[in-house]
Amino acid sequence: MISEARQLLNNYIPVAKTIAKMFGSQCEVIIHDLTQPQSSVIFTINNHVTGREFGQSFDHLVKQVLLSESFKEDHLAGYEIETDDHRTIKSSTALIRDQHQQVVGALCINYDVNLVVQMKEMLETLLPGDFVQKVNAEEVQESENSIQNVEEITDQLIQKIIGNSRHPLMKRHEKIELIRFMDKKGIFLMKRSVEKVAEQLGISKVTVYSYLDEIKKK
């Protein structure tokens, strides 16, 4: 049976298709179901841009979106990521909440700007040197409300990641794999995340740190 979160997120598929068709083949749009963090990708169009596939997990959500000082009002627009083949991608992410204001998903737009960059470089060689002006990005100061919002979102991610896998006879290696996944996704970059993970797994903070040390040594 399809979950309420999935039903809600499916409503965004026409939006994703519209964005992709509007901006062409270099524009990839992805919908994530964040109630299933380990396999969050439920829809993608023009996925040749980054190679994201159905059933994969989120990648930049914590490290580049939630931790950004510019993340406000559940969205971050215009941040850059780099593909494995060193192409620059301009990305935007908007979170999706359900009727209870819980974050259940994300809509991500990835645009391959390499052709645009090449055109810009060509124009700069043709135009007079003082024609091209650099514009300094405006600095955005993080508010207390924004910090609290990010912590709540991270808490929900931790609960979903562990809650979807936890069982009474959970073995040590299973806990380590969960911690490995969360470490890879940047969960432990967030404040008090070790304490929260320890509580959810029913282990001590010392044990979480020892698992992280073991993961980093491999």
Secondary structure, DSSP 4 states (H G I P E B T S, - for coil): ---HHHHHHHTTHHHHHHHHHHH-TTEEEEEEETTSGGG-EEEEESTTTT---TTPPP-SIIIIIIT-TT-BTTEEEEEEEE-TT--EEEEEEEEEE-TTS-EEEEEEEEEE-HHHHHHHHHHHHHS-TTT----PPPP-PPPHHHHHHHHHHHHHHHHHHHHTT--TT--HHHHHHHHHHHHHTTGGGSTTHHHHHHHHHT--HHHHHHHHHHHHH-
